[in-house]
């Protein structure tokens, strides 16, 4: 007997999507019964009804094809996101399809996760298996026009109800209204609205970003932005900060360029750009200080270290990293937040002092922009030799486009850096192969993006873990932790080799080395991070507490207790090297400045000298008996939101190009 699908088809897809969302919510978020479930159900119904329309508006054969195709696509979307989240602790955006071919390199990791997550994946596949087995018994007759219109009307009504509910929920920093209309935070969106609605919002963002990219607001030549009188801008700056300093005598100038924001505002016709000029004019700049130019003229080696963390610093296992930590600046309150596109976003933050824009690959997008404040471009114009290396595929995340744009001669595996192709590749070998290319060309600036510390942390699937297994096999840790530590031994060996060579050449005391992670080691499960930490790690702040190594031979060791993050690296290095930059145009701030410090996170949580605010709970914890109140919370929260907004606009509008005349040396 044939099953007449048209009798149940209008409820099949809504029920199927709700079923998938429930599985996703249970196995990814380990949570089901909360207020967001209502949003997910309401948004699932119209999506399901639309799929019903497309699979019941044609003849039997075409309806059947669409019906099976939609089930397959839904199964693939939910299944792939479960796997991706298991590996990278976040969700991939549709924009990431541009790098889909790179995923082949992680097939061994994916296979192991398929086995590990077999049960939820099997639950997702059941509807598809059922339809494939029974499809010959299903009659895919078309609905008549009136029925289709009724279904469309129902979908519209439910979608409207869902939107009214969401857009009128405005309580809290991460209100449903804010997340739906203003801030695309993919993890929060999935949790609040469901995966399929997030995919729809993601697609909307891609369309908007495509339009921005091809109709850039920066449509004219840079206008006159340099003041004729230096004192004019200095007076403007004093006016911005006078409420803070009052009677305090200013001992240092500000880290600003001589930008005439008044002229820009007066002559700008584009409202977006005019708003940006007005915003940045009012940003409080940081002052120069006793550390300004402390390392002026020194060589700089800047390293973004894959999955590096404080747990990888050990006197016996990683003695060189330990030495650098103990002898250099000790940043006791440093954080490396996790961003939407893990490694490339973490690298983008450390290299640019900008917050990544959600839903895209910001570093890749920046390849078309003028990027004057990155270290490569700043030091290149001072006649430094500027080179960059990555010991994995040279075009991974399109670094072959973003890194030359930062002022580097760039090499990676497949593009002039002939490291042995393993997974992952050796940081030590990368140092061995590259050091002769710059060490005798002073002053030099070298940038490294390492890979030895990459997941997956097993001795069978990670060549660096296997290589250094003997050093960790007797440790009282689980295998994943031992493998993680073993991968970082390779980074330590690389640093040992590098410093030995600098000492041999007699320039170790004339070379500043800066190392920060791209993100915390999310290749370890939270239970494993708790194990290596020795306690249960708090997940909103402490999980991202990290390490920033800043070392040169003979440096005076000093503890730095102010809260700071990878967003602060570029302004800090710029100040230490005595470079001319504009502190108003970066999202981070010089760690050594006297301005109030700020660490911000993707979910809009924040930490300052006076308080820490958890956006997900709405709780503010007052620090140091500062006595701050609700007004302070609202002030800093708005500052954080503004930084996300204007950082994205800097990327979208190629905003720095407006200041090219002030930044570039005269011809």
VOPANU-696686 format. One line per 3 residues: number of its first residue (from 1); for each residue x, y, z of C-alpha. Coordinates in nm, 2 decimals, decimal comma. Each point is the difference from the previous one (the first is absolute). Layout:
NUM> X Y Z ~ ... .
END
This chain:
1> 0,00 0,00 0,00 ~ 0,13 0,34 -0,10 ~ 0,04 0,27 0,27 .
4> -0,17 0,32 -0,12 ~ 0,26 0,26 0,11 ~ -0,22 0,29 -0,08 .
7> -0,21 -0,08 0,30 ~ 0,30 0,05 0,24 ~ 0,25 0,20 -0,21 .
10> -0,08 0,34 0,15 ~ 0,09 -0,12 0,35 ~ 0,29 -0,23 -0,10 .
13> 0,27 0,26 -0,05 ~ -0,08 0,22 0,30 ~ 0,01 -0,31 0,22 .
16> 0,32 -0,12 -0,17 ~ 0,17 0,33 0,06 ~ -0,11 0,02 0,36 .
19> 0,12 -0,36 0,05 ~ 0,34 0,10 -0,14 ~ 0,02 0,31 0,21 .
22> -0,08 -0,20 0,32 ~ 0,27 -0,25 -0,08 ~ 0,24 0,29 -0,06 .
25> -0,09 0,18 0,31 ~ 0,03 -0,31 0,22 ~ 0,34 -0,12 -0,13 .
28> 0,17 0,33 -0,08 ~ -0,13 0,22 0,28 ~ -0,10 -0,28 0,24 .
31> -0,30 0,21 0,08 ~ -0,36 -0,03 -0,12 ~ -0,26 0,16 0,23 .
34> 0,06 0,38 -0,01 ~ -0,17 0,30 -0,15 ~ 0,18 -0,02 -0,33 .
37> -0,18 -0,32 -0,08 ~ -0,31 0,20 -0,08 ~ 0,19 0,22 -0,25 .
40> 0,15 -0,31 -0,16 ~ -0,34 -0,17 -0,04 ~ -0,16 0,32 -0,14 .
43> 0,27 0,06 -0,25 ~ 0,01 -0,37 -0,10 ~ -0,37 -0,01 -0,10 .
46> 0,01 0,26 -0,29 ~ 0,33 -0,15 -0,13 ~ -0,16 -0,34 -0,01 .
49> -0,31 0,13 -0,17 ~ 0,21 0,16 -0,27 ~ 0,17 -0,33 -0,07 .
52> -0,34 -0,16 -0,01 ~ -0,11 0,25 -0,27 ~ 0,31 -0,06 -0,22 .
55> -0,04 -0,38 0,03 ~ -0,38 -0,01 -0,08 ~ -0,05 0,26 -0,27 .
58> 0,11 -0,21 -0,30 ~ -0,07 -0,34 -0,14 ~ 0,06 -0,33 0,19 .
61> 0,36 -0,05 -0,13 ~ 0,12 0,35 0,06 ~ -0,16 0,01 0,35 .
64> 0,17 -0,32 0,09 ~ 0,34 0,13 -0,11 ~ -0,04 0,32 0,20 .
67> -0,13 -0,19 0,30 ~ 0,29 -0,23 0,03 ~ 0,25 0,27 -0,09 .
70> -0,13 0,23 0,28 ~ 0,03 -0,28 0,26 ~ 0,35 -0,08 -0,12 .
73> 0,11 0,37 0,02 ~ -0,15 0,04 0,35 ~ 0,17 -0,32 0,12 .
76> 0,33 0,12 -0,15 ~ -0,03 0,35 0,15 ~ -0,07 -0,12 0,36 .
79> 0,25 -0,28 -0,02 ~ 0,28 0,21 -0,13 ~ -0,05 0,27 0,26 .
82> 0,00 -0,26 0,28 ~ 0,33 -0,13 -0,12 ~ 0,15 0,35 -0,06 .
85> -0,10 0,11 0,35 ~ 0,15 -0,31 0,15 ~ 0,33 0,08 -0,17 .
88> 0,02 0,38 0,02 ~ -0,24 0,09 0,28 ~ -0,19 0,23 -0,22 .
91> -0,22 -0,02 -0,32 ~ 0,11 0,07 -0,35 ~ -0,16 0,28 -0,20 .
94> -0,11 -0,04 -0,36 ~ 0,28 0,23 -0,10 ~ 0,24 -0,27 0,09 .
97> -0,10 -0,20 -0,31 ~ 0,27 0,20 -0,18 ~ 0,25 -0,20 0,20 .
100> -0,19 -0,33 -0,01 ~ 0,28 -0,18 -0,19 ~ 0,23 0,06 0,30 .
103> -0,22 -0,23 0,21 ~ 0,14 -0,30 -0,19 ~ 0,31 0,04 0,21 .
106> -0,21 -0,07 0,32 ~ -0,16 -0,32 -0,13 ~ 0,18 -0,22 0,26 .
109> -0,14 0,23 0,27 ~ -0,35 -0,01 -0,15 ~ 0,00 -0,38 -0,02 .
112> 0,09 -0,03 0,37 ~ -0,27 0,25 0,09 ~ -0,26 -0,19 -0,21 .
115> 0,07 -0,30 0,21 ~ 0,00 0,20 0,33 ~ -0,34 0,17 -0,10 .
118> -0,15 -0,30 -0,16 ~ -0,33 0,00 0,21 ~ -0,12 0,36 -0,08 .
121> 0,11 -0,04 -0,36 ~ -0,20 -0,32 -0,02 ~ -0,30 0,17 0,14 .
124> 0,03 0,26 -0,27 ~ 0,02 -0,26 -0,28 ~ -0,31 -0,20 0,10 .
127> -0,25 0,22 -0,19 ~ 0,21 -0,02 -0,31 ~ 0,04 -0,37 0,02 .
130> -0,38 -0,04 0,05 ~ -0,08 0,20 -0,31 ~ 0,26 -0,17 -0,21 .
133> -0,14 -0,34 0,10 ~ -0,37 0,09 -0,03 ~ 0,00 0,26 -0,28 .
136> -0,15 -0,24 -0,25 ~ -0,30 -0,04 0,22 ~ -0,05 0,38 0,04 .
139> -0,23 0,19 -0,24 ~ 0,14 0,34 -0,06 ~ -0,31 0,16 -0,14 .
142> -0,01 0,37 -0,04 ~ -0,20 0,24 0,21 ~ -0,25 0,22 -0,17 .
145> 0,06 0,37 -0,02 ~ -0,24 0,09 0,28 ~ 0,17 -0,24 0,23 .
148> 0,34 0,14 -0,08 ~ -0,12 0,35 0,07 ~ -0,15 -0,10 0,33 .
151> 0,34 -0,16 0,10 ~ 0,18 0,31 -0,11 ~ -0,24 0,22 0,20 .
154> 0,06 -0,22 0,31 ~ 0,38 0,02 -0,05 ~ -0,03 0,38 -0,02 .
157> -0,21 0,02 0,31 ~ 0,22 -0,21 0,21 ~ 0,32 0,17 -0,12 .
160> -0,16 0,34 0,08 ~ -0,08 -0,13 0,35 ~ 0,35 -0,12 0,05 .
163> 0,15 0,33 -0,11 ~ -0,23 0,20 0,23 ~ 0,10 -0,22 0,29 .
166> 0,37 0,03 -0,07 ~ 0,02 0,37 -0,09 ~ -0,20 0,09 0,31 .
169> 0,23 -0,19 0,23 ~ 0,26 0,28 0,08 ~ 0,10 -0,08 0,35 .
172> 0,37 -0,06 0,07 ~ 0,32 0,07 -0,20 ~ -0,05 -0,31 -0,22 .
175> -0,37 0,05 -0,05 ~ -0,18 -0,19 -0,27 ~ -0,06 0,33 -0,18 .
178> 0,37 0,09 0,01 ~ 0,11 -0,34 -0,12 ~ -0,25 -0,02 -0,28 .
181> 0,03 0,36 -0,14 ~ 0,34 0,14 0,09 ~ 0,26 -0,26 0,10 .
184> 0,05 -0,33 -0,18 ~ 0,17 -0,21 0,26 ~ -0,03 -0,34 -0,15 .
187> 0,02 -0,21 0,32 ~ -0,25 0,21 0,18 ~ -0,23 0,01 -0,30 .
190> 0,00 -0,38 -0,03 ~ -0,08 -0,03 0,37 ~ -0,28 0,27 0,00 .
193> -0,17 -0,05 -0,34 ~ 0,11 -0,34 -0,13 ~ 0,25 -0,12 -0,26 .
196> -0,22 0,04 -0,31 ~ -0,10 0,36 0,09 ~ 0,36 0,08 0,06 .
199> 0,09 -0,14 -0,34 ~ -0,27 0,24 -0,15 ~ 0,15 0,30 0,19 .
202> 0,34 -0,11 -0,11 ~ -0,11 -0,01 -0,36 ~ -0,15 0,35 0,04 .
205> 0,34 0,12 0,13 ~ 0,18 -0,15 -0,29 ~ -0,23 0,19 -0,24 .
208> 0,05 0,32 0,19 ~ 0,38 -0,05 0,02 ~ 0,01 -0,07 -0,37 .
211> -0,18 0,33 -0,07 ~ 0,24 0,19 0,23 ~ 0,30 -0,16 -0,16 .
214> -0,11 0,10 -0,35 ~ -0,15 0,34 0,09 ~ 0,26 0,12 0,25 .
217> -0,09 0,31 0,19 ~ 0,35 0,12 -0,07 ~ -0,08 0,14 -0,34 .
220> 0,22 0,31 -0,01 ~ 0,36 0,10 0,03 ~ 0,11 0,07 0,35 .
223> -0,08 0,35 0,10 ~ 0,23 0,25 0,17 ~ 0,05 -0,14 0,34 .
226> 0,31 0,16 0,14 ~ -0,04 0,31 0,21 ~ 0,19 0,31 -0,11 .
229> 0,05 0,08 0,37 ~ 0,12 -0,29 0,22 ~ -0,14 0,18 0,31 .
232> -0,36 -0,02 -0,14 ~ -0,02 -0,37 0,03 ~ 0,18 -0,01 0,33 .
235> -0,26 0,24 0,14 ~ -0,28 -0,23 -0,13 ~ 0,17 -0,30 0,17 .
238> 0,03 0,19 0,33 ~ -0,37 0,08 -0,02 ~ -0,08 -0,38 -0,03 .
241> 0,20 -0,09 0,31 ~ -0,03 0,30 0,22 ~ -0,28 -0,15 0,21 .
244> 0,24 -0,28 0,09 ~ 0,32 0,20 0,06 ~ -0,12 0,33 0,14 .
247> 0,28 0,15 0,19 ~ 0,25 -0,27 -0,07 ~ 0,30 0,13 -0,19 .
250> 0,05 -0,18 -0,33 ~ 0,35 -0,13 -0,01 ~ -0,02 -0,19 -0,33 .
253> -0,14 0,06 -0,34 ~ -0,28 -0,22 -0,14 ~ 0,05 -0,29 -0,24 .
256> -0,19 0,16 -0,28 ~ 0,05 0,11 -0,36 ~ -0,07 0,35 -0,11 .
259> -0,34 -0,08 -0,14 ~ -0,25 0,28 -0,07 ~ -0,32 -0,16 0,10 .
262> -0,19 0,33 -0,01 ~ 0,09 0,04 -0,37 ~ -0,10 -0,36 -0,07 .
265> -0,34 0,04 0,17 ~ -0,07 0,33 -0,17 ~ 0,07 -0,13 -0,35 .
268> -0,14 -0,35 0,02 ~ -0,32 -0,07 -0,18 ~ -0,02 -0,37 0,08 .
271> -0,19 -0,04 0,33 ~ 0,18 -0,32 0,10 ~ 0,34 0,16 -0,04 .
274> -0,11 0,32 0,16 ~ -0,12 -0,20 0,30 ~ 0,33 -0,18 0,02 .
277> 0,20 0,33 -0,01 ~ -0,22 0,13 0,28 ~ 0,05 -0,32 0,21 .
280> 0,38 -0,02 -0,04 ~ 0,04 0,38 0,07 ~ -0,16 -0,06 0,35 .
283> 0,20 -0,32 0,08 ~ 0,24 0,07 0,29 ~ 0,36 -0,05 -0,12 .
286> 0,27 -0,16 0,21 ~ 0,30 0,20 0,11 ~ 0,36 -0,08 -0,06 .
289> 0,17 -0,12 0,32 ~ 0,33 -0,11 0,15 ~ 0,00 -0,31 -0,22 .
292> -0,04 0,20 -0,33 ~ 0,30 -0,09 -0,22 ~ 0,15 -0,24 0,26 .
295> 0,09 -0,24 -0,28 ~ 0,03 0,25 -0,28 ~ 0,21 -0,13 -0,29 .
298> 0,00 -0,35 0,12 ~ -0,06 -0,30 -0,22 ~ -0,35 -0,15 0,05 .
301> -0,10 -0,36 -0,02 ~ -0,38 -0,03 0,04 ~ -0,16 -0,34 0,04 .
304> -0,36 -0,12 0,00 ~ 0,03 -0,34 0,15 ~ -0,26 -0,27 -0,08 .
307> -0,21 -0,09 0,31 ~ 0,28 0,12 0,24 ~ -0,11 0,05 0,36 .
310> 0,14 0,04 0,35 ~ -0,03 -0,37 0,04 ~ 0,27 -0,05 -0,25 .
313> 0,26 0,19 0,20 ~ 0,20 -0,24 0,23 ~ 0,34 0,03 0,14 .
316> 0,09 -0,36 -0,10 ~ -0,20 -0,06 -0,31 ~ 0,03 0,34 -0,17 .
319> 0,30 0,16 0,16 ~ 0,05 0,27 -0,26 ~ -0,36 0,12 0,01 .
322> 0,03 -0,01 0,38 ~ 0,31 0,21 -0,01 ~ -0,17 0,26 -0,23 .
325> -0,29 0,01 0,24 ~ 0,20 0,04 0,31 ~ 0,25 0,25 -0,14 .
328> -0,23 0,21 -0,21 ~ -0,31 0,20 0,08 ~ -0,25 -0,21 0,20 .
331> -0,35 0,09 -0,11 ~ -0,20 -0,16 0,28 ~ -0,34 0,10 -0,13 .
334> 0,03 -0,06 -0,38 ~ -0,29 -0,15 -0,20 ~ -0,03 -0,15 -0,35 .
337> -0,37 -0,01 -0,08 ~ -0,14 -0,25 -0,25 ~ -0,15 0,16 -0,31 .
340> -0,23 -0,14 -0,27 ~ 0,26 -0,14 -0,24 ~ 0,24 -0,13 0,26 .
343> 0,36 0,02 -0,12 ~ -0,03 0,27 -0,28 ~ -0,21 0,22 0,22 .
346> 0,24 -0,04 0,29 ~ 0,29 0,09 -0,23 ~ -0,19 0,30 -0,14 .
349> -0,06 0,14 0,35 ~ 0,37 -0,04 0,10 ~ 0,13 0,15 -0,32 .
352> -0,24 0,29 -0,05 ~ -0,15 0,10 0,33 ~ -0,34 -0,03 -0,17 .
355> -0,30 -0,22 0,10 ~ -0,10 -0,25 -0,27 ~ -0,32 0,05 -0,17 .
358> -0,24 -0,28 0,05 ~ -0,10 -0,23 -0,28 ~ 0,30 0,07 -0,23 .
361> 0,38 -0,06 0,00 ~ 0,11 0,34 0,11 ~ 0,37 -0,06 -0,08 .
364> -0,08 -0,11 -0,35 ~ -0,22 0,30 -0,05 ~ 0,27 0,23 0,13 .
367> 0,23 -0,10 -0,28 ~ -0,16 0,27 -0,22 ~ 0,02 0,27 0,27 .
370> 0,27 0,25 0,10 ~ 0,14 -0,14 0,32 ~ 0,25 0,25 0,14 .
373> 0,01 -0,10 0,37 ~ 0,11 -0,36 -0,04 ~ 0,36 -0,06 0,09 .
376> 0,12 -0,10 -0,34 ~ -0,12 0,33 -0,16 ~ 0,11 0,22 0,29 .
379> 0,35 -0,14 0,00 ~ 0,04 -0,04 -0,37 ~ -0,02 0,37 -0,05 .
382> 0,29 0,03 0,25 ~ 0,21 -0,22 -0,23 ~ -0,04 -0,32 0,21 .
385> 0,03 -0,33 -0,19 ~ -0,35 -0,14 0,04 ~ -0,07 -0,37 -0,05 .
388> -0,28 -0,23 0,10 ~ -0,02 -0,38 0,02 ~ -0,26 -0,27 0,06 .
391> 0,11 -0,37 0,02 ~ -0,33 -0,13 -0,14 ~ -0,17 0,05 -0,34 .
394> 0,09 0,35 -0,11 ~ -0,34 0,08 -0,13 ~ -0,20 -0,13 0,30 .
397> -0,25 0,27 0,10 ~ 0,15 0,19 -0,31 ~ 0,30 0,12 0,20 .
400> 0,17 0,04 -0,34 ~ -0,22 0,30 -0,05 ~ -0,03 0,15 0,35 .
403> 0,36 -0,03 0,11 ~ 0,17 0,17 -0,29 ~ -0,26 0,28 0,05 .
406> 0,15 0,04 0,35 ~ 0,33 0,08 -0,15 ~ 0,17 -0,34 0,01 .
409> 0,19 -0,22 -0,24 ~ -0,21 -0,30 0,08 ~ 0,09 -0,37 -0,03 .
412> -0,18 -0,32 0,10 ~ -0,02 -0,36 -0,08 ~ -0,04 -0,01 -0,38 .
415> 0,13 0,35 -0,05 ~ 0,37 0,00 0,07 ~ 0,01 -0,15 0,35 .
418> 0,10 -0,36 -0,05 ~ -0,09 -0,15 0,34 ~ -0,06 -0,38 0,01 .
421> -0,37 -0,05 -0,07 ~ -0,15 -0,17 0,31 ~ -0,29 0,07 0,22 .
424> 0,07 0,23 0,17 ~ 0,33 0,13 -0,13 ~ 0,30 0,09 0,21 .
427> 0,05 0,34 0,15 ~ 0,37 -0,09 0,06 ~ 0,05 -0,09 -0,37 .
430> -0,17 0,33 -0,10 ~ 0,25 0,20 0,22 ~ 0,29 -0,21 -0,15 .
433> -0,10 0,07 -0,35 ~ -0,08 0,37 0,03 ~ 0,24 0,16 0,25 .
436> 0,28 0,06 -0,25 ~ -0,24 0,20 -0,22 ~ -0,02 0,29 0,25 .
439> 0,25 -0,03 0,28 ~ 0,28 0,19 -0,18 ~ -0,23 0,27 -0,14 .
442> -0,04 0,23 0,30 ~ -0,23 0,16 0,09 ~ -0,25 -0,28 -0,07 .
445> -0,35 -0,09 0,09 ~ -0,11 -0,36 -0,03 ~ -0,35 -0,13 0,04 .
448> -0,08 -0,37 0,06 ~ -0,33 -0,18 0,01 ~ 0,08 -0,34 0,16 .
451> -0,18 -0,33 -0,04 ~ 0,17 -0,26 0,21 ~ -0,25 0,05 0,29 .
454> -0,30 -0,08 -0,21 ~ -0,26 -0,26 0,09 ~ -0,08 -0,29 -0,01 .
457> 0,18 -0,09 0,32 ~ 0,08 -0,37 -0,04 ~ 0,33 -0,18 -0,05 .
460> -0,14 -0,19 -0,30 ~ -0,13 0,30 -0,20 ~ 0,24 0,28 0,09 .
463> 0,36 -0,02 -0,13 ~ 0,13 0,26 0,25 ~ -0,16 -0,18 0,30 .
466> 0,15 -0,33 -0,12 ~ 0,34 0,16 -0,06 ~ 0,02 0,13 0,36 .
469> -0,20 -0,28 0,17 ~ 0,30 -0,13 0,21 ~ 0,02 0,33 0,19 .
472> -0,36 -0,02 0,12 ~ -0,09 -0,37 0,02 ~ 0,06 -0,02 0,37 .
475> -0,20 0,30 0,10 ~ -0,31 -0,06 0,21 ~ -0,25 0,13 -0,26 .
478> -0,24 -0,14 -0,25 ~ 0,12 -0,07 -0,35 ~ -0,15 0,31 -0,16 .
481> 0,18 0,23 0,25 ~ 0,33 -0,18 -0,04 ~ -0,03 0,03 -0,38 .
484> -0,08 0,37 0,03 ~ 0,30 0,06 0,21 ~ 0,22 -0,20 -0,24 .
487> -0,11 0,22 -0,29 ~ 0,11 0,31 0,19 ~ 0,34 -0,16 0,07 .
490> 0,06 0,05 -0,38 ~ -0,07 0,38 0,04 ~ 0,24 0,01 0,30 .
493> 0,27 -0,17 -0,21 ~ -0,06 0,26 -0,28 ~ 0,04 0,29 0,25 .
496> 0,31 -0,16 0,14 ~ 0,15 -0,02 -0,35 ~ -0,10 0,35 -0,07 .
499> 0,15 0,15 0,31 ~ 0,32 -0,20 -0,03 ~ 0,05 0,14 -0,35 .
502> -0,08 0,36 0,12 ~ 0,26 -0,04 0,27 ~ 0,25 -0,15 -0,24 .
505> -0,04 0,31 -0,22 ~ 0,03 0,23 0,30 ~ -0,35 0,15 -0,05 .
508> -0,21 -0,17 0,26 ~ -0,01 0,31 0,21 ~ -0,09 0,21 -0,31 .
511> -0,30 -0,22 -0,10 ~ -0,34 0,01 0,16 ~ -0,21 -0,32 -0,01 .
514> -0,37 0,01 0,05 ~ -0,21 -0,32 0,01 ~ -0,38 -0,03 0,05 .
517> -0,25 -0,28 -0,08 ~ -0,26 0,01 -0,27 ~ -0,26 -0,16 0,24 .
520> -0,01 -0,22 0,30 ~ 0,06 -0,38 -0,06 ~ -0,36 -0,09 -0,09 .
523> 0,12 -0,33 -0,13 ~ -0,01 -0,10 0,36 ~ -0,34 -0,08 0,15 .
526> -0,10 0,23 0,29 ~ 0,04 -0,30 0,24 ~ 0,37 -0,03 -0,13 .
529> 0,06 0,37 0,05 ~ -0,14 -0,03 0,35 ~ 0,24 -0,29 0,05 .
532> 0,31 0,19 -0,11 ~ -0,11 0,31 0,19 ~ -0,05 -0,20 0,32 .
535> -0,34 0,14 0,06 ~ -0,33 0,07 -0,18 ~ 0,06 0,28 -0,24 .
538> -0,26 0,28 -0,02 ~ -0,12 0,02 -0,36 ~ -0,09 0,36 -0,07 .
541> 0,33 0,16 0,11 ~ 0,26 -0,24 0,14 ~ -0,02 -0,24 -0,30 .
544> 0,15 0,28 -0,21 ~ 0,27 0,11 0,25 ~ 0,32 -0,03 -0,19 .
547> 0,36 0,10 -0,04 ~ 0,19 0,27 -0,18 ~ 0,38 -0,04 -0,01 .
550> 0,20 0,31 -0,06 ~ 0,38 -0,06 0,04 ~ 0,34 0,12 -0,10 .
553> 0,33 -0,10 0,15 ~ 0,08 0,20 0,30 ~ -0,35 0,14 0,05 .
556> -0,10 0,11 0,34 ~ -0,27 -0,24 0,12 ~ -0,32 0,17 0,10 .
559> -0,35 -0,11 0,09 ~ -0,30 0,17 -0,17 ~ -0,33 -0,06 0,18 .
562> -0,23 0,22 -0,21 ~ -0,26 -0,19 -0,21 ~ 0,11 -0,02 -0,36 .
565> -0,05 -0,22 -0,31 ~ 0,13 -0,09 -0,34 ~ -0,19 0,31 -0,13 .
568> 0,26 0,21 0,19 ~ 0,31 -0,14 -0,16 ~ 0,03 0,23 -0,30 .
571> -0,04 0,33 0,19 ~ 0,24 -0,14 0,28 ~ 0,27 -0,10 -0,25 .
574> -0,05 0,33 -0,19 ~ 0,06 0,20 0,32 ~ 0,30 -0,21 0,11 .
577> 0,16 0,04 -0,34 ~ -0,06 0,37 0,00 ~ -0,22 -0,01 -0,32 .
580> -0,24 0,27 -0,11 ~ -0,35 -0,13 0,01 ~ -0,35 0,12 0,10 .
583> -0,13 -0,17 0,31 ~ -0,35 0,12 -0,08 ~ -0,02 -0,21 -0,31 .
586> 0,08 -0,34 0,16 ~ -0,24 -0,20 0,21 ~ 0,27 -0,10 0,25 .
589> 0,22 0,22 0,21 ~ 0,36 0,02 0,12 ~ 0,02 -0,23 0,30 .
592> 0,25 0,24 0,17 ~ -0,23 0,31 -0,04 ~ -0,17 0,16 0,29 .
595> -0,34 -0,03 -0,18 ~ -0,25 -0,23 0,16 ~ 0,06 -0,35 -0,14 .
598> -0,27 -0,20 -0,18 ~ -0,02 -0,37 -0,10 ~ -0,30 -0,09 -0,21 .
601> -0,14 -0,33 -0,12 ~ -0,21 -0,11 -0,29 ~ -0,31 -0,03 0,21 .
604> 0,04 0,36 0,11 ~ 0,12 -0,09 0,35 ~ 0,29 0,22 0,12 .
607> 0,26 0,06 0,27 ~ 0,14 0,33 0,11 ~ 0,22 0,11 0,29 .
610> -0,32 0,07 0,20 ~ -0,24 -0,28 -0,09 ~ -0,07 -0,31 -0,21 .
613> -0,34 -0,05 -0,17 ~ -0,14 -0,33 -0,11 ~ -0,25 0,08 -0,28 .
616> -0,16 -0,34 0,01 ~ -0,10 0,02 0,36 ~ -0,03 0,38 0,02 .
619> 0,22 0,01 0,31 ~ 0,27 0,26 0,06 ~ 0,27 -0,08 0,26 .
622> 0,17 0,30 0,15 ~ 0,37 -0,02 0,03 ~ 0,25 0,18 0,23 .
625> -0,28 0,16 0,21 ~ -0,05 0,24 -0,29 ~ -0,36 0,06 0,09 .
628> -0,13 0,03 -0,36 ~ -0,37 0,00 -0,06 ~ -0,26 -0,08 -0,26 .
631> 0,09 0,31 -0,20 ~ 0,36 -0,13 -0,03 ~ -0,12 -0,34 -0,13 .
634> -0,22 0,17 -0,26 ~ 0,29 0,23 -0,11 ~ 0,25 -0,28 -0,05 .
637> -0,25 -0,22 -0,16 ~ -0,08 0,27 -0,26 ~ 0,37 0,05 -0,05 .
640> 0,04 -0,37 -0,08 ~ -0,29 0,00 -0,24 ~ 0,14 0,31 -0,17 .
643> 0,34 -0,17 -0,05 ~ -0,16 -0,30 -0,17 ~ -0,21 0,23 -0,22 .
646> 0,28 0,24 -0,11 ~ 0,26 -0,28 -0,03 ~ -0,23 -0,16 -0,26 .
649> -0,05 0,33 -0,17 ~ 0,38 0,06 -0,03 ~ 0,02 -0,32 -0,19 .
652> -0,31 0,06 -0,21 ~ 0,09 0,35 -0,11 ~ 0,38 -0,03 -0,02 .
655> 0,00 0,28 0,25 ~ 0,37 0,03 0,06 ~ 0,05 0,11 -0,36 .
658> -0,14 0,33 0,10 ~ 0,31 0,06 0,21 ~ 0,26 -0,12 -0,25 .
661> 0,15 0,35 -0,03 ~ 0,05 0,03 0,37 ~ 0,15 -0,35 0,04 .
664> 0,22 -0,04 -0,31 ~ 0,34 0,17 -0,01 ~ 0,03 0,30 -0,24 .
667> 0,12 -0,08 -0,35 .
END
